[in-house]
Amino acid sequence: MSKKKLKNLISKKSSESNNDAIEQKVDQSSDKSQIIDYLKKSQEENVKLTDKIENLEKAQDIIFEQFRTLELQRTELEEQQKKLEEASEKFRSRTIELFGKMIDLKKAKKTISQQNEKLEIQQQEIEKHQVLAEKSSQKFRERTIELFGKMIDLKKAKKTISLQKEEIEKHREQLKGLNASKDRFFSIIAHDLRNPIAGFLNLTEILTNNFDVFSEKESKEFIDVMNQASKQLYNLLENLLQWSRAQTGSITYEPQFVPVKKMVDETIDALMINIENKHIKINVKVDNKTIVFVDENMITTVIRNLISNAIKFSHPEGVITLRCNSLDKFVELSVIDQGVGIPKEAQQKLFKIDQSVTTEGTSQEKGTGLGLILCKEFVEKNSGEISVDSDLNKGSAFTIKLPKNKF
């Protein structure tokens, strides 16, 4: 029923009730004033009734709104009920599934329980083994510490042995050198020294026994030969003395600043007879201001040996050049001749005590090879170097490198 129909019905019912009441009242009283009063009261009641009707209309609107809300809620409830039924169906299926799984879980729980019992037994065994392992580990740590200490001792011992081995090797090389020096020394005494002395003795014996027979010229020739032999013997003995002193360490090393030209000039003066006998020309290209820091006696011996060798292996009327070259920290002094030269294979042996390299000079001068070995020792003692550059039949150049200042 609509709101409009409901309103008309209420108005109709109200009018009918009022008319019936009026008729009843008219019949009961004919007094006009009473009727008027009654009509006023009726109108007032109609106004009140109209207000009530309006309030009912408002209430009807509220009821209709609530009805519509309830209808919507009912529809939502039906949808929710449908969803609940679907969910309930799924829940029943899930419950059945879970029930099956619960049965499986019971079996699994039983299996797990059995496995746990086994694991406990294994755990007990592991704990026993762990106790034994800890005891073994403690022993192993103690043994490791002990071995580590021994390893340190072994490393120290190995290092000591290595140092001792190096020292033994060093001594072995020194012993080898000493043996070579000893062998060379005895070789020089047995052969190189004995033969010149024997020859000198024979010359003096011949000259003594036949002095009256020889002419003055022949006697002079014998004396010249003896003089030459005595000079060779002197050089040999001088080298032997210097070398033996060097080997025994009895030569004192006293370096000082020395002009190179001073040592060269003094050496040339001492060898002038040999130079004049071969008519050799000496070219000295050494600056007076060239100074070296060396032991003068040692280096003078070196220069004397180098110039003596250059004279020995130079041809008569040859040329010997002494040249200086100034470097940053060193001075190079070269003794250059135009003599017979030295074969390449022999050059490597010149400065080795265990190698014997002797060659006759251009005038049959004899040598031992000891002089160059002595030169090498003395030059190295003075923090220098010695080298050779030679071509066969073209000549040789011996160069010594000497320090300008103290190292």
Buried (B, 14 or more C-beta within 10 A) or exposed (E): EEEEEBBEEBEEEBEEEBEEEBEEBEEEEEEEEEBEEBBEEBEEBBEEBEEEBEEBBEEBEEEEEEEEEEEEEEEEEEEEEEEEEEEEEEEEEEEEEEEEEEEEEEEEEEEEEEEEEEEEEEEEEEEEEEEEEEEEEEEEEEEEEEEEEEEEEEEEEEEEEEEEEEEEEEEEEEEEBBEBBEEBBEBBEEEBBEEBEEBBEEBEEEBEEEEEEBEEEEBEEBEEBBEBBEBBBEBBEBBBEBBEEBBEEEBEEEBEEBBBBBBBBBBBEEBEEBBEBBEBEBEEEBEEEBBBBBBBBBBBBBBBBBBBBBBBBBBEEBBBBBBBEEEEEBBBBBBBBBBBBBEEEBBEBBBBBEBBBEBEBBBEBBBBBBBBBBBBBBBEBBBBBBBBEBEEEEBBBBBBBBBBEEE
